[in-house]
Amino acid sequence: MGMNTLLVGSGAREHALARSLAASGAKILAYMGNRNPGIAKLSVDSTVGSLADAPAIAAYAQRHRAEMAVIGPELPLEKGVADALWAAGIPCIGPRRLAARIETDKSFARQLLEQHKIDGRLAHQVFADAQAAADFIDAFGKPVVVKPLGLTGGKGVKIVAPGIAGQLKDLEAAKRYARDVIEKAVSGQGKVLVEEKLDGQEFTLQAFVDGRHVVPMPAVQDHKFAFENDSGPFTGGMGSYTGPGHLLPFLTEAEYAHAVAILEQVVAALAEDGLEYKGILYGGFMLTGTGPKVLEFNARFGDPEAMNVLALLETDFLEICQAITGGSLKAVRFRNAATVCKYVVPEGYPDSPTKGQEVVAKDDQNTYLAAIDQLDGKLIMAGSRAVACLGVGQEIAAAERLAEQLATGIKGKVYHRRDIGTTRLIQQRVQHMDKLRAAVRERKAVLRKQIAAQLEQLPEGDRSGKSAAACAHLQRLPGYRNAKSILFYVSAGTEVHTHDLIMQAVKAGKQVVVPSVNAQQQVLELAEIKSFWELAPGNYGILEPKPEYRRPFDPGRAELAIIPGLAFDWNGNRLGRGKGYFDRLLPQLHCPKIALAYAAQLVEVVPATFRDARVDKIVTESGVIECNSG
């Protein structure tokens, strides 16, 4: 006997889930927002109701004795449907409401990344005040992304992209849109998220998660823009593709592994915060020249990405669901093939879509019905994406031809992006990434030359002696040996001994924080440190106030602070030698251990040994400075 399985949702993603459940022998109980005829056909029972009505969904599941539940879209997760089902004794694929905030509250997701120092972070800030948002955008001075905090069906995000219809033409337009988001409470919240705009290629990595184990799926690239050549307004996704070997043509194995590691860090961080995550975790990444950066998380399968990966799934889907809810998730098998999915949508989509018009689509195993109703045996478009067409082949080109054949066979007042999955468009993406990686390599080469030139300028005795003395002294410090995280307070990373001190810490496996913009850039690119922050105003200040580098950081989270030489205060004012220098600097360092150095000589100071932020003695190049400890 098959397992009674509740399926919540009514789109093409849920149609794909229904097919996977049916292939596993499940008896599907469909709770839909509108009657999707494709899902209804696969179900033993179905009903239509509000996807936000958690009590009604739980009652339906109980009435039909559901033994498992699979939630497709995000709205039920935001409204606590998973909580209601678990409370009713029904295991659920989909996180509880608080864990689902990884998608439903963008500020929560960004805070999680920052607080747990998870890789892939980017510059951002949340605003409830339109003028403050405008001031930030002006100070940032470069293209930004403006996002409502809550759910918008993938259509609320706008980027500064001159020349692309439907997007923001300049920073003034970004400020106006940010004001609209706040004043009109778009997505139900009077707040807006402003982020740096990254240069790279977007990709999706989804994973099965049982609360502890993260099992990744093949990487997918979605196409958010409505029209060909990536133009027009953002949509919920016009189509997507996967490549053979579970990678994408522009994505390396190392970059894929890095994205997997980020998802693992997120699940571990949620667990550390008392939020068990069971279900599907979707990572939306931008692949840059220095690796993947996090754009967003979703708490469910992507749409259309679900069609791509579920079509390749070889492991029994219902068994995976049971392993997720039971906390026993293991390896999952996927067919080694390529897929291309193309969405057929109503004319005028997404801004003013045609509604109530008939669409003629062949009942095919590789077509998935989305915003479709059935009236008198006819398929009627409800105004959003209508039919997803999937092609599967050994190579992307073969899969694209099959998907295109299906899409062009659908008749009605519709259109689709013909360029998705084509060799021409994919090659543009490959060339773009090749160019970005080459630029990073070039920057690293320039920095190496700069350091080599400085070495040549040093007297022969200092060329190795200064660095060697500093590194040797650093290794002898008990605070250094035991510290896992170190704050290096430096004003320039191109000083050879300073650079060598930082590199030594990196090689020793320390987590390194470098507040200086110059030093930060150099260390990041030469040592490829993945954990670094820029101190922001109001959060201990920054050395050189360049907004694009701002990262909130509490110095108290570091276990050791090292000041290798003459520095500035936290507001960027140059500090002099002697007692006043440390009087002004030390009160702002709250690490358990503070190593103070002037040039190559270091001395360890325990904060408990000084009063009113003063110390007894500081060792410098010229000798010992006596300080009144008062």
Secondary structure, DSSP 4 states (H G I P E B T S, - for coil): -PPEEEEE--SHHHHHHHHHHHHTT-EEEEEESS--HHHHHHEEEEEE--TT-HHHHHHHHHHTT-SEEEE-SSHHHHTTHHHHHHHTT--EES--HHHHHHHH-HHHHHHHHHHTT-SS---EEEES-HHHHHHHHHHH-S-EEEEESS--TT-S-EEB-TT-TTSB-SHHHHHHHHHHHHHTTGGG-S-EEEEEPP-SEEEEEEEEEESS-EEE---BEE--EEETTTEEEE-S-SEEEE-GGGS-TT--HHHHHHHHHHHHHHHHHHHHTT---EEEEEEEEEEETTEEEEEEEESS--TTHHHHHHTTB-S-HHHHHHHHHHT------B-S-EEEEEEEEETTTTTS---S-B-B----TTEEE-SEEEETTEEEE-SS--EEEEEEESSHHHHHHHHHHHHHT-BSSEE--TTTT-HHHHHHHHHHHHHHHHHHHHHHHHHHHHHHHHHHHS-HHHHHHHHHHHHHHHHH-HHHHH-SEEEE--S-TTSHHHHHHHHHHHHTT-EEE---HHHHHHHHHHH--S------TTTT--SS--GGG-----GGGSSEEEE-SS-B-TTSPBP-SSHHHHHHHGGG---SEEEEEETTEEEEE-GGG-STT--SEEEETTEEEE----
